[in-house]
């Protein structure tokens, strides 16, 4: 399960308390990924301490929309993350000059840093084939599954208990 978290939410203890409550209810921490949305730059200090605490609990942390806005190479050096989500902007440009090579470089960087990668915005079979050919094993987008209510998801995507 992935949950978007804004950098502002990381500044209070509320996110950590909320995650602890969810984990206390029985959710295995390894199944929870907190996605940092990059509408604002994540600063050093309390936000990074919160991310470290979430990882110590066993949760994963993802840097969403990687490559655009504030999610940059500097963010990878500054933030404790486990996953990068390549922004749909790059997926949509796989067939443009340099587009494929740019995504390949992102994948190489992620592999070198031992980070998981999820490509966002996969809408065509050509995009999926190119990403798989580049070694990207995880993705999301309309081709794979359109946004749906959890009750409408087919097995094995449906949550336990339907």
Secondary structure as UniProt FT lines:
FT   STRAND          2..6
FT   HELIX           7..11
FT   HELIX           14..24
FT   TURN            25..26
FT   HELIX           29..31
FT   STRAND          33..37
FT   TURN            44..45
FT   HELIX           46..56
FT   TURN            57..58
FT   STRAND          60..66
FT   TURN            69..70
FT   HELIX           73..78
FT   STRAND          83..86
FT   HELIX           88..91
FT   TURN            92..95
FT   TURN            97..98
FT   HELIX           99..112
FT   TURN            113..114
FT   STRAND          116..119
FT   HELIX           125..134
FT   TURN            142..144
FT   HELIX           150..152
FT   TURN            155..157
FT   TURN            160..161
//
